[in-house]
Amino acid sequence: MSSEDIGAARTARGRRRWLIALCLYGALAAVDVAAHLREDLRIGNKAIDYGDVAVAVAAGLFWPADLVAHALLH
């Protein structure tokens, strides 16, 4: 194998790892959005407003920080 082949294999492997990480991040963000909306239904007015969706999506995008904040607040 030439050094170009090895470099191409490393690049492909690195892209695959980033894709897996991105998919995992997105899946966990979706779970966090669903948890926020479920919590709003449980303790809110039993309806999901546009503002609730906006807050849930924003929290879902930054779910690692949201988990830390949630743990500190409870």
C-alpha positions in Angstrom: 0.0 0.0 0.0 1.2 3.4 -0.8 1.1 6.3 1.6 -1.7 7.9 -0.4 -3.8 4.7 0.1 -3.1 4.8 3.8 -4.0 8.5 4.0 -7.3 7.9 2.1 -8.2 5.0 4.5 -7.5 7.2 7.5 -9.6 10.0 6.0 -12.5 7.7 5.3 -12.3 6.2 8.8 -12.2 9.7 10.3 -15.3 10.8 8.3 -17.1 7.7 9.4 -16.3 8.4 13.0 -17.5 12.0 12.7 -20.7 10.8 11.0 -21.4 8.3 13.8 -20.7 11.0 16.4 -23.0 13.5 14.7 -25.8 10.9 14.4 -25.5 10.0 18.1 -25.5 13.7 19.0 -28.6 14.2 16.9 -30.4 11.2 18.4 -29.6 12.4 22.0 -30.8 15.9 21.1 -34.1 14.4 19.9 -34.5 12.5 23.1 -33.8 15.7 25.1 -36.4 17.7 23.1 -39.0 15.0 23.7 -38.2 15.0 27.4 -38.6 18.7 27.6 -41.9 18.6 25.8 -43.2 15.7 28.0 -42.2 17.7 31.1 -44.0 20.7 29.8 -47.1 18.6 29.3 -46.8 17.1 32.8 -46.3 20.3 34.8 -47.6 22.9 32.3 -51.1 23.7 31.0 -51.5 20.3 29.3 -50.8 21.8 25.9 -47.6 22.5 23.9 -47.3 26.1 22.9 -44.9 27.5 20.3 -42.7 28.9 23.0 -42.4 25.4 24.6 -41.2 24.0 21.3 -38.6 26.8 20.8 -37.2 26.2 24.3 -37.2 22.4 23.9 -35.3 22.7 20.6 -32.8 25.2 22.0 -32.2 22.9 25.0 -32.0 19.9 22.7 -29.3 21.5 20.6 -27.2 22.1 23.7 -28.2 19.0 25.6 -24.8 18.4 27.3 -25.1 21.8 29.0 -28.7 21.2 29.6 -28.0 18.0 31.5 -25.5 19.8 33.7 -27.9 22.6 34.4 -30.7 20.2 35.1 -28.5 18.3 37.6 -27.4 21.5 39.3 -31.0 22.7 39.6 -32.5 19.6 41.1 
